[in-house]
Amino acid sequence: KLLYCSSTLTVIMRHMLLSPIGCCYFVLLLGGRLSSRVGAFTAPFFPAKRWSSSSSPRTDHFGSRGTSRTTRQQLRQSTNNDSDSSNNNKQVDKEAPKIELTDETIGQMIEATFIQACLQLATGYVDMAKHMVAALTAAYDRNLPLQGNLLPLVDAATRQHNTANRELTPDEIQLRTTWITIVYLTLLTLDRLEDDKAENDNDGEEEKSLDDKTRAVDIPPEAFRQYGPMVEGLVKKHLGLLATTTTGDDNSDNASTTDTENPMAAALHAYNVKLCQLTLQTVQETRWANQKIVDENAVGPPQPNQMTMPPPPSGGGSSENYAP
């Protein structure tokens, strides 16, 4: 049987090879077999890309390595939708109105930053405390009375928004009032001592404007008695009117007004000193950011963190005197 089959196959192959049609059929048959085996061998390395004319969702020939046409169309459509939505968001951002700085927004900023400032100061961070100082500086520049206008605005913002998500304790409200008072007192003392240090010709007009400022901000007299010596000592050190102590950061200014034997009072006094120093630092950084220093070697304002940098020379000069 084997010999018969082989002889029959030989005859068929001979006739196929001799006739042109048979030769073409043989070549096509052999090429199809070889291509299928080669494709199966190379499929993990070179996935085939075959397109089907059927209306059903198409997948690639070799399993799940490819992506269907429907999936690609969905991805392309979602990408176009994302780009359209991003363009719409940019257009909305451009058209969004700016928030106007009013007395009410200042009260809201103070209310929103107080609790966060307390939590951050306990861990050594001062970002939210400086935000609170910046809001109070804006209120001070607008001559908002402390007792008659600012404190009621902060209380109203607390009742309306209450970012602490709870009722503040009386001690917390008292601490917030103390911090607001200290910032106001620090800014007023800084204006007064800088005017005294400038020694301009219009002393009478400056004293009159400073008296008007004192009456406008409406700081209570007991605040001058309780915190005035501490604030004045820190401001004088900041302006270089007092010699720096050898012990470094002296938090014991006006120790007579604080019961140092009481740990709670000592901690509150340390926070008051820190807030006064942050107020002076924020004012100085704001001035440096808005100041244009031009000399023969450098152009531009100094960096805000260079707190020990001396002021630039009035008559120009080299930047070596105030370089970092």
Secondary structure, DSSP 8 states (H G I E B T S, - for coil): -HHHHHHHHHHHHHHHHHSHHHHHHHHHHHHHHHHHHHHHHHTTTS-------SSS----SSGGGS--HHHHHHHHHHHHHHHHHHHHHHHHHHHS------HHHHHHHHHHHHHHHHHHHHHT--HHHHHHHHHHHHHHHTT--IIIIIHHHHHHHHHHT-TTSS---HHHHHHHHHHHHHHHHHHHHHHHHHHHHH--S-HHHHHHHHHHHHHHHT--HHHHHHHHHHHHHHHHHHHT-S---TTSS---TTGGGS-TTSHHHHHHHHHHHHHHHHHHHHHHHHHHHH---B-SS-BS---TT-TT-----TT---GGGS--
